[in-house]
Amino acid sequence: MTLDGHTRTSFVRGGGRRELLTGVALEYLARRIESADGGYPNLVAAASNLVPTAEGTLQERARLATKRVIRPLALRALASEIGLDGVPEHRSAGEINPETSTRKTGWLRARLRRFVAGAEVGQSVIAAPPPVPIREIFRRFWPYARPFRRWLWLSLLFVALAPAIDAMRIWMFEPLVDEVLVPGNLQPLLWIGLAYLCLTLLDGFVSFINGYLAVWIGERFLLSLRTTFFRHLQGLSLDFFERRKLGDVIARLSGDVFSIESLVLSGVAATLSYVLRIVFFVGALFYLQWQLTLAALFVVPLFWMVAKYFSRLIKRASREQRRRSGALSAVVEESFSNVALVQAYNRQDTEVERFQRENLGSFEATMASTRVKALFTPLVNLIELGGVIVVVGMGTWMLARGQLSLGALLAFMAFLSQLYSPIRSLSNLTTLVYAASAAAERIVEFLNLRPSVTEKEDALSLPRACGVIEFEEVSFRYPEGAGEAISSVSFVVRPGETLALVGASGAGKSTIAKLLLRFYDPTEGRILLDGHDLRDLELPSLRDNVAVLFQEALVFDGTIRENIAYGRSGATGEEIVRAAKAADAHGFITSLPEGYDAVVGQKGRRLSGGQRQRIAIARAMIRDAPVLILDEPTTGLDAESGRRILEPLGRLMSGRTTIVISHNLLTVSRASQIVVLDGGRVRERGTHQELLSGGGSYAQLYRLHQSGAERPVLSGAKIGGP
């Protein structure tokens, strides 16, 4: 029986991939035929019915397929029938199929992996970072501990003293038993008690100094690392923040950085402490009874093997746990940032579902990590118990034969309990190190990023520009963009002139502003400031010469005074008030109970849109830059608020090179030059009257705007003095 062409095509294309059908669909069909009568004809009949309607259908069938042993003969026959290769040859009944013979073992291993790895819950909004070796993590972050090297050596000295004191305290058990308890002689009890008291007091002092130094060094290390990481993030280009989830960035800065300290500093100190304890206690055990010590140490390789195996599992689980934590923070930040939109559209349940999905993923990742650690602990305890049983048995036998005193046996058991404790802790530390390395990988991923916009080594400093802006055949494509945002754009703007960029949304107007601030570099052409290519200038020097009013009036959650002074570092109180008066903001500021010390709230939510815009104008006023960019200055304002900011905007524009971005033609009708953008290209240019008389797209758009409601007009002719 042979499949016809239509059935074969439907079958192959149903899953979308040949390899997917070979590994999934064939297994499903073979599972169907395995328990059925009729053999090969039933297999072919099943093929015509397997045309999945969704990927989920095929995935579910794949899950079911793995529960059965696949018959190579059936797979081979079907593969030949539908034109697929790669299916095992048929074996006779007397032959042993290695794949079949090991399937049960593989099934058990798969179930164990699923148990420790947890169930997959959807796809996270955050991708996993690339793996980084432990050695590379130490090499990357150890330099941050160099300023504290003197304190580290002092801390390590106290780390070494602690196990030595513990060893001496345990040693006191032997004379206490053999010289006091067994013979009933109380004479040595006084000096033994005094010695034990002194050792206890010394141990308390050493523990206090060691604990305090460890926390101080660790917190100073975190302080330095967090600041360096934050400075690095601030230095990355704008495209990084446009592509990344802000909540995930915050999670890395706050939570993941903390884990690095436990890996680089606390981990090293703990390792040294455990190793020294092992050295002291093993030395004492060999001194007491070397044969018994060799018997006690047989479990050490078992500790190491278990720790090595579980460390890989814990690292995998911890990487997923940290990734899910970042994804959860990203969803929370995005949802709360748009809470007005969420509530306006009654999408609270949708956001809760998004949060629950990521929360469930975080839960599964946490439980997977917990399962691994929960399995690790009893295994270690079981190994330790085996060592204790061997020692007790041999010690009792040696005590009965007179080869070991009771005091020596009790001291040996005490030392042994203290020996197994650091060995067990060292095994636990291995798993903790791998868990911390999962967080460190997320930090290294960002530290490896470099700004897409960089300075040349011989970059020029431009203290105060005249303000001549030139675009020469500038083209630009956003990273991973589908096409060019702007193409072959050219214009010149001189001091005192106003260039208006108009066009529909997506025409490339805001892209030009980003290029002028050098958030991005053009892919073709040049942008000049006073004859200097922007790529030849120092970035701080360039941006010091540009003031910008964004489409959204951005303010910080601070006082009005702080928001105005943000325009120029070191601004005096008089300059702040003068800028506020020029921006027509002094009146409403003084009417507030706290005046200039009033807190505006997050994103200025305690102020109206017009008030936020006037604070932004005052901030640009105090900056006093020769180049001014106005990105939709009246967007979001009603007609009255728009008129109120015209006068302060006019004062701000006076004598400066001004670029106004607007899709509303009525607000820019008196600009010195108007450039009409369409699809990233310059379609028309000229004055308002020239473009109207030309009868082109500008004239048509202007008539459409004119037929609407009256709008405020941004007029260079009406600009007053400062």
Secondary structure, DSSP 8 states (H G I E B T S, - for coil): ----HHHHHHHHHHHS-HHHIIIIIHHHHHHHHHTSSS-HHHHHHHHHH---SSHHHHHHHHHHHTTS---HHHHHHHHHHHT---------TTS--HHHHTHHHHHHHHHHHHHHH----S--SS-------HHHHHHHHGGGGGGGHHHHHHHHHHHHHHHHHHHHHHHTHHHIIIIIITTT--TTHHHHHHHHHHHHHHHHHHHHHHHHHHHHHHHHHHHHHHHHHHHHHHHS-HHHHHHS-HHHHHHIIIIIHHHHHHHHTHHHHHHHHHHHHHHHHHHHHHHH-HHHHHHHGGGHHHHHHHHHHHHHHHHHHHHHHHHHHHHHHHHHHHHHHTHHHHHHTT-HHHHHHHHHHHHHHHHHHHHHHHHHHHHHHHHHHHHHHHHHHHHHHHHHHHHHTTSS-HHHHHHHHHHHHHHHHHHHHHHHHHHHHHHHHHHHHHHHHHHT---SS---TT-B--SS----EEEEEEEE--TT-SS-SEEEEEEEE-TT-EEEEE-STTSSHHHHHHHHTTSS--SEEEEEETTEEGGGB-HHHHHHTEEEE-SS----SSBHHHHHHTTSTT--HHHHHHHHHHTT-HHHHHHSTTGGG-B--GGGTTS-HHHHHHHHHHHHHHH--SEEEEESTTTT--HHHHHHHHHHHHHHHTTSEEEEEES-GGGGTT-SEEEEEETTEEEEEE-HHHHHHHTSHHHHHHHHHHTSS------GGG----
